[in-house]
Amino acid sequence: MCRNDSDCDDGSIYTKDICQKPGSVNSSCTHGSITCVSDLDCGAEMFSGAPFCSNNSVFRGFLSYTCNNPGQVTSYCTNSIENNFLDNCTYACANGNCVRCNDNIDCDDGNIYTEDICYFSGTSESYCSNEHIECFTDSECGDNSFVGLPFCSNGNIAQNYRTFSCINKGEPGSYCSNSLEARNTGNCSFGCSNAICLPGIHDVALIDFTNSIGGIRIKNATNDTVNSLECNKDYKFEITAENLGNFYENVTFLGNIGGLTLNHLPENNFAPSDSSLKTKTINNLSLAAGFYNISIQAIIPIDDNPENNFAKRQIQVTCSRCTQNSDCGIDYESDPFCSENNSIVTTIEFICHNPGQQNSFCTNSTDTDTEECEYGCVNGECRNCTSISSLKPFDIELVLDKSGSMTQSIDGTTKIKALKSSTINFINLTLDTNNKIGIVAFDHLVYDVLGLSSDKSSLFASVNSLAAAGPTNYNESIRKGVDNLVNNGRINSSKVIVFVSDGNPTIPTSSCGISCPSFNCAGVCSGGSTDAQDIQSAIEAANYAASKNIKIYTIGFGKSSNMNQTLLMQIASITGGKYSFANSTQALNNIYTDLGRNMTDIICEGEFIPTLEKFASLSGVQQIENNIPETNLPGLE
């Protein structure tokens, strides 16, 4: 028994519970079937089928269900499929997938200078290639034009013309190329120079030709070429004119021989590049015997090169009769002239044979006086050593002994102090803006005191810094002076060493001073005594200087018994220098003074050894002992 529908509720939403005849004994419940109460009761929504492409987008069918009359016994289910948008493809769509390209148009980058290509179209492996196109037309490569500066070509003005070309037009492999071609830009009638047409020149020349001398050929009456003339005979004087210019010319000729007119006939309308042999005859040549200059000039109104208008030569005229030598000609002596570094003077002497007789005749003789010039020839004069040397600066190395013996006394002072004083005096006399002096000092070692310098204050300070000690090293001190001049001397200088010592060499190398500190050991280092090795090393050093063209002027200072004057003389002689000896401070100063004042003359004349005549007023100067008697001046030993 049911009173209402709720009494019939069976707890299921899928039934329609109805109370029939509610409240009566005949009431009953019915449960009508409900197909669906919501869309979900009809089925699950899902994608249906494979994705597909539409207008460059990816779509896929989507299956959806609908509950009609939901919750009613009349409910029923329906379904529908709708195309759902999945993706918008950036480039292209194929087979339901976004791909890079389907065809070439999908690869278009909007640039006309690329060829757009789709590779593996319509697949996931598809890709685009935008291959560069360099050019479509020649004009895209550049503007054809003249480039560079004009220049001369084949006698005309030309300029390079650049042409641009597009190779493989419109294709990825296209490229630009250009070529240069010389094009004629101006025709020149008379040639071209420096890209300018030449204006043309007026130029007539008298030229050399067969058997001519100085452009003049002379023939006698029998048409033989002659190179001397006889008075009172007939001769033809021939010249050849050539038009070297660009215009027709009217040419006149003006000539002279010994005051006689020698004018050839004019040449009218003389064409460019033509030549013409001109002949002028003089009958009964009325010239006295002698030498004559022949001069002929070609003349045109305008001549751009007048230097080649002349023909000149000298000719001798002889006459068949003479009474004295002067009738045959005037004796001639040329001015000196230079030939192969010799000074030459040519003399011509005329002689009349059988003077005053019918069979008289003239002859002449030519003599050439040649003077060999040791130092070259200029303007016919031999140059001498002094003129050469005075033009050259001096580079002088003073190689000064500062061994222990230089502490010995002389004339109330020490030898080292006397050497410093005389050296400073020499520097004062010798140093000028052209000359340079360097200083090397030596004992058992060699000291490069100061390189070549023209600074007096530096030189004076370097000299005053010397202190005496140790044995005597000739060999390495000379070599150091030579090397300084070779390595640091000027190319155009005269290079000289002045070597001053008061004793003998006692060691050959500076290593002796290291290995033999007491300077009295035997063997390779003789120390305080002189042996053959010491002397030989000094001679070898002199030979080294000679090989470098460096003269050494040696000065022995002190007592002659304390030094080997023969060795000092030998060192000087090997190098072309001279040796001098001074046994007093005054003598040393005088020698230094003479050397400083007369460097050029001493080098050229070999006058470095003081002589009695030269130093008669000086005391303490003597010549070397080598079969030369000592000059016993006052104050000499």
GUGUPA-170840 format. One line per field, with one value per residue (C-alpha): residue number from 0; x negated, y, z. Coordinates in nm, 3 decimals. Layout:
resi	(NUM; ...)
u	(X; ...)
v	(Y; ...)
w	(Z; ...)
***
This chain:
resi	(0; 1; 2; 3; 4; 5; 6; 7; 8; 9; 10; 11; 12; 13; 14; 15; 16; 17; 18; 19; 20; 21; 22; 23; 24; 25; 26; 27; 28; 29; 30; 31; 32; 33; 34; 35; 36; 37; 38; 39; 40; 41; 42; 43; 44; 45; 46; 47; 48; 49; 50; 51; 52; 53; 54; 55; 56; 57; 58; 59; 60; 61; 62; 63; 64; 65; 66; 67; 68; 69; 70; 71; 72; 73; 74; 75; 76; 77; 78; 79; 80; 81; 82; 83; 84; 85; 86; 87; 88; 89; 90; 91; 92; 93; 94; 95; 96; 97; 98; 99; 100; 101; 102; 103; 104; 105; 106; 107; 108; 109; 110; 111; 112; 113; 114; 115; 116; 117; 118; 119; 120; 121; 122; 123; 124; 125; 126; 127; 128; 129; 130; 131; 132; 133; 134; 135; 136; 137; 138; 139; 140; 141; 142; 143; 144; 145; 146; 147; 148; 149; 150; 151; 152; 153; 154; 155; 156; 157; 158; 159; 160; 161; 162; 163; 164; 165; 166; 167; 168; 169; 170; 171; 172; 173; 174; 175; 176; 177; 178; 179; 180; 181; 182; 183; 184; 185; 186; 187; 188; 189; 190; 191; 192; 193; 194; 195; 196; 197; 198; 199; 200; 201; 202; 203; 204; 205; 206; 207; 208; 209; 210; 211; 212; 213; 214; 215; 216; 217; 218; 219; 220; 221; 222; 223; 224; 225; 226; 227; 228; 229; 230; 231; 232; 233; 234; 235; 236; 237; 238; 239; 240; 241; 242; 243; 244; 245; 246; 247; 248; 249; 250; 251; 252; 253; 254; 255; 256; 257; 258; 259; 260; 261; 262; 263; 264; 265; 266; 267; 268; 269; 270; 271; 272; 273; 274; 275; 276; 277; 278; 279; 280; 281; 282; 283; 284; 285; 286; 287; 288; 289; 290; 291; 292; 293; 294; 295; 296; 297; 298; 299; 300; 301; 302; 303; 304; 305; 306; 307; 308; 309; 310; 311; 312; 313; 314; 315; 316; 317; 318; 319; 320; 321; 322; 323; 324; 325; 326; 327; 328; 329; 330; 331; 332; 333; 334; 335; 336; 337; 338; 339; 340; 341; 342; 343; 344; 345; 346; 347; 348; 349; 350; 351; 352; 353; 354; 355; 356; 357; 358; 359; 360; 361; 362; 363; 364; 365; 366; 367; 368; 369; 370; 371; 372; 373; 374; 375; 376; 377; 378; 379; 380; 381; 382; 383; 384; 385; 386; 387; 388; 389; 390; 391; 392; 393; 394; 395; 396; 397; 398; 399; 400; 401; 402; 403; 404; 405; 406; 407; 408; 409; 410; 411; 412; 413; 414; 415; 416; 417; 418; 419; 420; 421; 422; 423; 424; 425; 426; 427; 428; 429; 430; 431; 432; 433; 434; 435; 436; 437; 438; 439; 440; 441; 442; 443; 444; 445; 446; 447; 448; 449; 450; 451; 452; 453; 454; 455; 456; 457; 458; 459; 460; 461; 462; 463; 464; 465; 466; 467; 468; 469; 470; 471; 472; 473; 474; 475; 476; 477; 478; 479; 480; 481; 482; 483; 484; 485; 486; 487; 488; 489; 490; 491; 492; 493; 494; 495; 496; 497; 498; 499; 500; 501; 502; 503; 504; 505; 506; 507; 508; 509; 510; 511; 512; 513; 514; 515; 516; 517; 518; 519; 520; 521; 522; 523; 524; 525; 526; 527; 528; 529; 530; 531; 532; 533; 534; 535; 536; 537; 538; 539; 540; 541; 542; 543; 544; 545; 546; 547; 548; 549; 550; 551; 552; 553; 554; 555; 556; 557; 558; 559; 560; 561; 562; 563; 564; 565; 566; 567; 568; 569; 570; 571; 572; 573; 574; 575; 576; 577; 578; 579; 580; 581; 582; 583; 584; 585; 586; 587; 588; 589; 590; 591; 592; 593; 594; 595; 596; 597; 598; 599; 600; 601; 602; 603; 604; 605; 606; 607; 608; 609; 610; 611; 612; 613; 614; 615; 616; 617; 618; 619; 620; 621; 622; 623; 624; 625; 626; 627; 628; 629; 630; 631; 632; 633; 634; 635; 636)
u	(0.000; -0.144; -0.017; -0.253; -0.535; -0.805; -0.666; -0.761; -1.126; -1.349; -1.671; -1.763; -1.787; -1.736; -1.371; -1.062; -0.885; -0.507; -0.239; 0.069; 0.399; 0.229; 0.398; 0.627; 0.602; 0.546; 0.252; -0.064; -0.408; -0.545; -0.907; -0.948; -1.296; -1.497; -1.763; -1.980; -1.989; -2.301; -2.516; -2.769; -2.515; -2.523; -2.898; -3.247; -3.351; -3.666; -3.866; -3.761; -3.967; -4.315; -4.414; -4.377; -4.482; -4.258; -4.379; -4.728; -4.578; -4.549; -4.200; -4.061; -3.710; -3.567; -3.282; -3.032; -2.710; -2.381; -2.110; -1.774; -1.489; -1.731; -1.581; -1.257; -1.137; -1.133; -1.503; -1.731; -2.091; -2.228; -2.591; -2.768; -3.122; -3.266; -3.604; -3.817; -4.111; -4.436; -4.718; -4.792; -5.100; -5.364; -5.465; -5.252; -5.035; -5.049; -4.876; -4.758; -5.099; -5.268; -5.564; -5.820; -5.695; -5.473; -5.610; -5.861; -5.616; -5.610; -5.979; -5.933; -6.139; -6.021; -6.370; -6.399; -6.772; -6.717; -6.585; -6.336; -6.344; -6.141; -6.325; -6.137; -5.809; -5.514; -5.724; -5.848; -6.197; -6.104; -6.313; -6.366; -6.677; -6.699; -6.995; -7.153; -7.124; -7.397; -7.254; -6.991; -7.140; -7.483; -7.388; -7.340; -7.713; -7.821; -7.825; -8.055; -8.298; -8.651; -8.881; -9.227; -9.429; -9.479; -9.804; -9.981; -9.930; -10.053; -10.115; -9.762; -9.585; -9.412; -9.229; -9.114; -8.741; -8.582; -8.291; -8.070; -7.901; -7.650; -7.743; -7.460; -7.197; -6.913; -7.060; -7.200; -7.542; -7.532; -7.822; -7.959; -8.271; -8.449; -8.718; -8.946; -9.008; -9.232; -9.024; -9.149; -9.025; -9.227; -9.420; -9.758; -9.909; -10.262; -10.272; -10.189; -10.379; -10.247; -9.890; -9.916; -9.932; -10.264; -10.235; -10.488; -10.841; -11.051; -11.393; -11.649; -11.987; -12.324; -12.415; -12.724; -12.744; -12.996; -13.356; -13.239; -13.415; -13.201; -12.927; -13.148; -13.303; -13.561; -13.640; -13.905; -13.872; -13.893; -13.610; -13.835; -13.766; -14.050; -14.129; -14.378; -14.378; -14.631; -14.606; -14.498; -14.314; -13.945; -13.739; -13.383; -13.241; -12.951; -12.697; -12.382; -12.072; -11.783; -11.435; -11.381; -11.067; -10.703; -10.667; -10.784; -11.072; -11.258; -11.623; -11.912; -12.279; -12.550; -12.914; -13.267; -13.625; -13.902; -13.686; -13.574; -13.199; -13.075; -12.700; -12.524; -12.213; -11.880; -11.652; -11.287; -10.978; -11.202; -10.968; -10.966; -11.203; -11.375; -11.751; -11.948; -12.318; -12.432; -12.753; -12.936; -13.244; -13.531; -13.763; -14.126; -14.123; -14.288; -14.398; -14.747; -14.894; -14.762; -14.479; -14.125; -13.792; -13.504; -13.158; -12.830; -12.484; -12.138; -11.880; -11.499; -11.257; -11.158; -11.386; -11.296; -11.638; -11.904; -12.191; -12.203; -12.208; -12.586; -12.856; -13.210; -13.556; -13.917; -14.121; -14.486; -14.578; -14.928; -15.093; -15.347; -15.600; -15.738; -16.025; -16.001; -15.832; -15.557; -15.446; -15.347; -15.143; -15.159; -15.304; -15.025; -15.018; -14.685; -14.559; -14.604; -14.317; -14.239; -14.240; -14.222; -14.337; -14.637; -14.707; -14.772; -14.924; -14.941; -15.189; -15.207; -15.528; -15.535; -15.853; -15.933; -16.161; -16.381; -16.265; -16.249; -16.299; -16.057; -16.055; -15.981; -15.717; -15.570; -15.536; -15.423; -15.482; -15.255; -15.390; -15.186; -15.316; -15.148; -15.170; -15.043; -14.823; -14.851; -14.546; -14.339; -14.303; -14.059; -14.032; -14.362; -14.552; -14.681; -14.536; -14.787; -14.757; -14.717; -14.428; -14.257; -14.326; -14.239; -13.887; -13.846; -13.784; -14.013; -13.911; -14.200; -14.245; -14.495; -14.637; -14.814; -15.048; -14.940; -15.160; -15.338; -15.657; -15.458; -15.474; -15.849; -15.977; -16.079; -16.159; -16.018; -15.691; -15.576; -15.558; -15.182; -15.122; -15.341; -15.150; -14.815; -14.930; -15.068; -14.760; -14.524; -14.733; -14.706; -14.328; -14.304; -14.503; -14.343; -13.980; -13.739; -13.391; -13.525; -13.760; -13.687; -13.917; -13.883; -14.096; -14.225; -14.456; -14.652; -14.858; -14.825; -14.458; -14.307; -14.061; -13.817; -13.817; -13.612; -13.468; -13.523; -13.404; -13.426; -13.336; -13.648; -13.522; -13.459; -13.801; -13.978; -13.802; -13.889; -14.258; -14.273; -14.115; -14.417; -14.616; -14.936; -14.981; -15.069; -15.277; -15.254; -15.015; -15.101; -14.911; -14.554; -14.572; -14.662; -14.390; -14.131; -14.223; -14.192; -13.855; -13.720; -13.812; -13.678; -13.349; -13.277; -13.479; -13.313; -13.318; -13.483; -13.740; -14.117; -14.179; -14.493; -14.628; -14.874; -15.049; -15.252; -15.461; -15.756; -15.866; -15.863; -15.568; -15.579; -15.267; -15.098; -14.740; -14.538; -14.477; -14.832; -14.735; -14.467; -14.665; -14.987; -14.888; -15.247; -15.358; -15.676; -15.570; -15.736; -15.591; -15.311; -15.311; -15.652; -15.521; -15.780; -16.021; -15.996; -16.023; -15.984; -15.615; -15.550; -15.730; -15.569; -15.218; -15.285; -15.402; -15.093; -14.877; -15.052; -14.983; -14.619; -14.608; -14.771; -14.508; -14.244; -14.432; -14.500; -14.831; -15.000; -15.223; -15.435; -15.599; -15.859; -15.871; -16.138; -16.479; -16.584; -16.740; -16.400; -16.228; -16.260; -16.278; -16.328; -15.991; -15.816; -15.968; -15.865; -15.502; -15.489; -15.663; -15.429; -15.125; -15.278; -15.314; -15.622; -15.806; -15.939; -16.125; -16.111; -16.326; -16.166; -15.825; -15.898; -16.000; -15.680; -15.471; -15.650; -15.595; -15.227; -15.197; -15.350; -15.131; -14.816; -14.887; -15.010; -14.814; -14.735; -15.092; -15.247; -15.027; -15.092; -15.458; -15.584; -15.739; -15.648; -16.009; -16.148; -16.463; -16.742; -16.611; -16.255; -16.321; -16.653; -16.496; -16.348; -16.526; -16.495; -16.395; -16.602; -16.569; -16.536; -16.842; -16.834; -17.158; -17.066; -17.308; -17.148; -17.119; -17.282; -17.060; -17.100; -16.942; -16.948; -17.081)
v	(0.000; 0.342; 0.681; 0.872; 0.816; 0.849; 0.543; 0.359; 0.486; 0.189; 0.388; 0.380; 0.693; 0.494; 0.408; 0.625; 0.533; 0.594; 0.508; 0.379; 0.443; 0.600; 0.547; 0.267; -0.089; -0.136; 0.102; -0.033; 0.085; 0.084; 0.141; 0.277; 0.235; 0.558; 0.526; 0.816; 1.091; 1.272; 1.276; 1.059; 0.777; 0.773; 0.725; 0.874; 1.154; 1.075; 1.156; 0.957; 0.880; 1.009; 1.376; 1.554; 1.885; 2.174; 2.520; 2.471; 2.357; 2.013; 1.885; 1.557; 1.421; 1.435; 1.197; 1.342; 1.195; 1.368; 1.247; 1.358; 1.397; 1.311; 1.130; 1.049; 0.718; 0.880; 0.957; 0.839; 0.883; 1.034; 1.105; 1.334; 1.380; 1.735; 1.833; 1.978; 2.219; 2.081; 2.300; 2.588; 2.499; 2.769; 2.661; 2.378; 2.077; 1.728; 1.402; 1.551; 1.675; 2.014; 1.999; 2.251; 2.252; 2.083; 2.263; 2.538; 2.819; 2.722; 2.815; 3.164; 3.403; 3.710; 3.773; 3.775; 3.711; 3.357; 3.047; 2.880; 2.498; 2.245; 1.923; 1.603; 1.791; 1.678; 1.474; 1.539; 1.550; 1.831; 2.144; 2.464; 2.591; 2.955; 2.956; 3.295; 3.448; 3.706; 3.879; 3.880; 4.147; 4.285; 4.625; 4.479; 4.402; 4.759; 5.053; 5.019; 5.310; 5.433; 5.375; 5.491; 5.762; 5.805; 5.676; 5.658; 5.357; 5.322; 5.695; 5.788; 5.859; 5.556; 5.470; 5.143; 5.073; 4.836; 4.621; 4.431; 4.099; 3.873; 3.510; 3.247; 3.518; 3.450; 3.120; 3.028; 2.989; 3.336; 3.571; 3.906; 3.949; 4.246; 4.298; 4.584; 4.690; 4.974; 5.203; 5.484; 5.816; 6.055; 6.040; 6.214; 6.333; 6.359; 6.099; 6.093; 6.155; 6.142; 6.099; 6.424; 6.455; 6.593; 6.918; 6.820; 6.957; 7.154; 6.992; 6.980; 6.820; 6.786; 6.422; 6.204; 5.996; 5.779; 5.910; 6.233; 6.383; 6.595; 6.574; 6.717; 6.522; 6.680; 6.561; 6.678; 6.741; 6.368; 6.301; 6.130; 6.185; 6.381; 6.482; 6.758; 7.041; 7.207; 7.576; 7.691; 7.368; 7.286; 7.103; 6.992; 7.030; 6.789; 6.772; 6.565; 6.731; 6.531; 6.650; 6.496; 6.697; 6.672; 6.961; 7.063; 7.305; 7.566; 7.525; 7.765; 7.694; 7.917; 7.804; 7.930; 7.809; 8.047; 8.349; 8.200; 8.170; 7.811; 7.846; 7.548; 7.598; 7.613; 7.310; 7.412; 7.209; 6.964; 6.677; 6.506; 6.207; 6.304; 6.350; 6.547; 6.543; 6.902; 6.996; 7.328; 7.371; 7.612; 7.664; 7.766; 7.747; 8.072; 7.993; 8.004; 7.692; 7.610; 7.450; 7.578; 7.514; 7.442; 7.530; 7.481; 7.550; 7.448; 7.720; 7.700; 7.968; 7.760; 7.489; 7.299; 7.131; 7.370; 7.172; 6.927; 7.199; 7.219; 7.028; 7.106; 6.973; 7.088; 7.064; 7.126; 7.334; 7.293; 7.488; 7.352; 7.633; 7.776; 7.998; 7.935; 7.702; 7.953; 7.934; 7.577; 7.658; 7.787; 7.545; 7.433; 7.314; 7.199; 7.281; 6.987; 6.739; 6.419; 6.071; 5.751; 5.938; 6.084; 6.450; 6.485; 6.772; 6.746; 6.957; 6.999; 7.132; 7.257; 7.227; 7.382; 7.156; 7.310; 7.661; 7.912; 7.640; 7.524; 7.184; 7.322; 7.138; 7.131; 6.856; 6.849; 6.619; 6.551; 6.477; 6.368; 6.438; 6.208; 6.256; 5.965; 6.089; 5.880; 6.043; 6.104; 6.386; 6.679; 6.950; 6.839; 6.866; 6.580; 6.577; 6.528; 6.348; 6.672; 6.792; 6.456; 6.418; 6.777; 6.711; 6.405; 6.407; 6.212; 5.935; 5.898; 5.634; 5.732; 5.405; 5.508; 5.311; 5.320; 5.036; 5.054; 5.205; 5.520; 5.616; 5.680; 6.037; 6.256; 6.627; 6.681; 6.500; 6.146; 6.003; 5.941; 6.307; 6.426; 6.196; 6.335; 6.695; 6.635; 6.432; 6.710; 6.956; 6.725; 6.703; 7.083; 7.118; 6.832; 6.829; 7.030; 6.981; 6.731; 6.515; 6.260; 6.106; 5.787; 5.667; 5.317; 5.263; 4.953; 4.786; 4.405; 4.465; 4.683; 4.958; 5.103; 5.437; 5.645; 5.578; 5.816; 6.157; 6.527; 6.631; 6.788; 6.777; 6.401; 6.346; 6.556; 6.374; 6.036; 6.129; 6.260; 5.937; 5.726; 5.562; 5.364; 5.001; 4.656; 4.510; 4.605; 4.454; 4.585; 4.319; 4.354; 4.733; 4.782; 4.539; 4.721; 5.053; 4.896; 4.738; 5.066; 5.248; 4.971; 4.925; 5.283; 5.500; 5.695; 5.560; 5.870; 5.933; 5.889; 5.640; 5.671; 5.525; 5.723; 5.466; 5.591; 5.365; 5.397; 5.034; 4.689; 4.451; 4.205; 3.993; 3.882; 3.863; 3.998; 3.642; 3.648; 3.907; 3.670; 3.351; 3.516; 3.781; 3.840; 3.899; 3.701; 3.355; 3.171; 2.993; 3.155; 3.460; 3.619; 3.885; 4.149; 4.056; 4.063; 3.746; 3.649; 3.578; 3.930; 4.085; 3.852; 3.925; 4.301; 4.256; 4.046; 4.325; 4.572; 4.341; 4.332; 4.715; 4.719; 4.475; 4.731; 5.022; 5.191; 5.373; 5.362; 5.647; 5.522; 5.740; 5.609; 5.812; 5.799; 5.634; 5.460; 5.182; 5.095; 5.030; 4.838; 5.122; 4.876; 4.714; 5.053; 5.150; 4.814; 4.858; 5.202; 5.082; 4.784; 5.016; 5.303; 5.524; 5.672; 5.638; 5.917; 5.915; 6.172; 6.157; 6.459; 6.603; 6.896; 6.663; 6.458; 6.775; 6.903; 6.578; 6.575; 6.943; 6.888; 6.581; 6.770; 7.073; 6.892; 6.565; 6.590; 6.683; 6.419; 6.142; 6.250; 6.345; 6.097; 6.375; 6.243; 6.164; 6.493; 6.606; 6.841; 7.107; 7.076; 7.070; 7.256; 7.475; 7.187; 7.003; 6.638; 6.508; 6.243; 6.021; 5.646; 5.427; 5.219; 5.293; 5.663; 5.863; 6.023; 6.401; 6.545; 6.842; 7.022; 6.824; 6.487; 6.177)
w	(0.000; -0.099; -0.030; -0.268; -0.514; -0.251; -0.085; -0.406; -0.411; -0.488; -0.442; -0.813; -1.017; -1.331; -1.246; -1.237; -0.909; -0.926; -0.665; -0.848; -0.670; -0.375; -0.034; -0.150; -0.080; -0.444; -0.452; -0.608; -0.708; -1.061; -1.156; -1.513; -1.668; -1.725; -2.000; -1.884; -1.637; -1.781; -2.092; -1.916; -1.902; -2.282; -2.322; -2.267; -2.492; -2.693; -3.008; -3.302; -3.606; -3.703; -3.704; -4.036; -4.190; -4.281; -4.387; -4.244; -3.909; -3.745; -3.657; -3.515; -3.484; -3.130; -3.032; -2.778; -2.622; -2.532; -2.290; -2.423; -2.166; -1.888; -1.588; -1.773; -1.888; -2.227; -2.201; -2.474; -2.586; -2.903; -3.013; -3.260; -3.399; -3.420; -3.573; -3.293; -3.359; -3.226; -3.358; -3.591; -3.802; -3.836; -4.182; -4.328; -4.242; -4.388; -4.290; -3.967; -3.860; -3.869; -4.106; -4.230; -4.586; -4.837; -5.139; -5.225; -5.159; -4.792; -4.780; -4.923; -4.710; -4.893; -5.034; -5.411; -5.375; -5.250; -5.423; -5.180; -5.193; -4.985; -4.929; -4.822; -4.864; -4.654; -4.411; -4.066; -4.215; -4.450; -4.437; -4.630; -4.797; -4.898; -5.132; -5.200; -5.543; -5.597; -5.897; -6.169; -6.398; -6.480; -6.343; -5.995; -5.984; -6.037; -6.270; -6.565; -6.560; -6.619; -6.323; -6.227; -6.388; -6.762; -6.911; -7.243; -7.470; -7.828; -7.846; -7.738; -7.409; -7.257; -6.937; -6.785; -6.824; -6.570; -6.690; -6.442; -6.532; -6.354; -6.413; -6.392; -6.360; -6.110; -5.993; -5.655; -5.812; -5.958; -5.887; -5.993; -6.196; -6.344; -6.601; -6.696; -7.052; -7.166; -7.384; -7.598; -7.463; -7.674; -7.999; -8.001; -8.324; -8.188; -7.918; -7.551; -7.228; -6.871; -7.005; -7.199; -7.575; -7.684; -7.870; -8.134; -8.158; -8.402; -8.419; -8.698; -8.623; -8.793; -8.747; -8.783; -9.097; -9.282; -9.253; -9.090; -8.792; -8.566; -8.829; -9.111; -9.399; -9.629; -9.981; -10.225; -10.598; -10.672; -10.426; -10.171; -9.803; -9.639; -9.286; -9.358; -9.613; -9.837; -9.910; -10.255; -10.337; -10.385; -10.121; -10.060; -9.709; -9.650; -9.371; -9.316; -9.177; -9.034; -8.934; -8.592; -8.528; -8.628; -8.871; -9.216; -9.179; -9.384; -9.292; -9.349; -9.277; -9.136; -9.136; -9.098; -9.132; -9.041; -9.127; -9.459; -9.507; -9.528; -9.585; -9.743; -9.956; -9.766; -9.736; -9.784; -9.683; -9.502; -9.409; -9.067; -9.045; -9.372; -9.397; -9.654; -9.750; -9.809; -9.990; -9.996; -10.219; -10.148; -10.442; -10.400; -10.020; -9.914; -9.562; -9.415; -9.266; -8.924; -8.730; -8.782; -8.624; -8.863; -8.730; -8.917; -8.774; -8.898; -8.831; -8.821; -8.690; -8.386; -8.252; -7.935; -7.916; -8.043; -7.888; -8.178; -8.449; -8.470; -8.655; -8.541; -8.603; -8.619; -8.935; -9.021; -9.323; -9.469; -9.748; -9.993; -9.935; -9.612; -9.503; -9.130; -8.886; -8.808; -9.173; -9.107; -8.800; -8.449; -8.201; -7.971; -7.613; -7.476; -7.132; -6.893; -6.900; -6.712; -6.864; -6.657; -6.341; -6.527; -6.608; -6.980; -7.180; -7.559; -7.759; -8.138; -8.298; -8.659; -8.869; -9.208; -9.408; -9.679; -9.578; -9.866; -10.128; -10.395; -10.236; -9.890; -9.693; -9.349; -9.094; -8.737; -8.444; -8.153; -7.808; -7.509; -7.158; -6.905; -6.529; -6.325; -6.041; -5.724; -5.569; -5.884; -6.133; -6.126; -6.396; -6.542; -6.214; -6.000; -5.653; -5.370; -5.041; -4.847; -5.060; -5.015; -4.644; -4.554; -4.678; -4.457; -4.082; -3.847; -3.610; -3.364; -3.094; -2.820; -2.681; -2.358; -2.129; -1.762; -1.643; -1.307; -1.453; -1.544; -1.173; -1.213; -1.189; -1.482; -1.485; -1.135; -1.196; -1.280; -1.627; -1.595; -1.504; -1.792; -2.029; -1.908; -1.958; -2.308; -2.408; -2.300; -2.504; -2.808; -2.765; -2.751; -3.075; -3.270; -3.170; -3.384; -3.526; -3.782; -3.575; -3.304; -3.042; -2.838; -2.546; -2.468; -2.170; -2.078; -1.814; -1.802; -1.885; -2.158; -2.067; -2.319; -2.138; -2.382; -2.728; -3.018; -2.904; -2.989; -2.633; -2.479; -2.122; -2.146; -2.304; -2.039; -1.757; -1.911; -1.940; -1.583; -1.453; -1.552; -1.269; -1.322; -1.211; -1.346; -1.635; -2.006; -2.267; -2.620; -2.813; -2.685; -2.640; -3.008; -3.116; -2.900; -3.064; -3.411; -3.332; -3.195; -3.517; -3.742; -3.555; -3.450; -3.689; -3.966; -4.322; -4.473; -4.196; -4.181; -3.900; -3.686; -3.362; -3.145; -2.923; -2.623; -2.395; -2.161; -2.168; -2.323; -2.361; -2.072; -2.127; -2.453; -2.320; -2.028; -1.904; -1.773; -1.518; -1.387; -1.383; -1.264; -1.011; -0.900; -1.261; -1.220; -1.331; -1.616; -1.915; -2.111; -1.882; -1.847; -1.608; -1.541; -1.824; -2.203; -2.407; -2.772; -2.731; -2.598; -2.897; -3.152; -3.021; -3.056; -3.417; -3.496; -3.353; -3.588; -3.883; -3.775; -3.783; -4.128; -4.258; -4.156; -4.324; -3.989; -3.932; -3.593; -3.475; -3.185; -2.919; -2.677; -2.356; -2.087; -2.093; -2.415; -2.210; -2.068; -2.402; -2.726; -2.978; -3.263; -3.181; -3.161; -3.495; -3.643; -3.527; -3.693; -4.011; -4.059; -4.059; -4.260; -3.953; -3.785; -3.455; -3.229; -2.900; -2.619; -2.309; -2.139; -2.067; -2.300; -2.583; -2.539; -2.541; -2.854; -3.040; -2.939; -3.041; -3.384; -3.443; -3.338; -3.555; -3.866; -3.874; -4.246; -4.351; -4.128; -4.268; -4.628; -4.607; -4.347; -4.138; -3.796; -3.696; -3.562; -3.745; -3.652; -3.888; -3.766; -3.393; -3.360; -3.095; -2.896; -2.618; -2.531; -2.879; -3.054; -3.357; -3.332; -3.330; -3.647; -3.828; -3.787; -3.573; -3.271; -3.299; -2.990; -2.926; -2.594; -2.313; -2.494; -2.322)
***
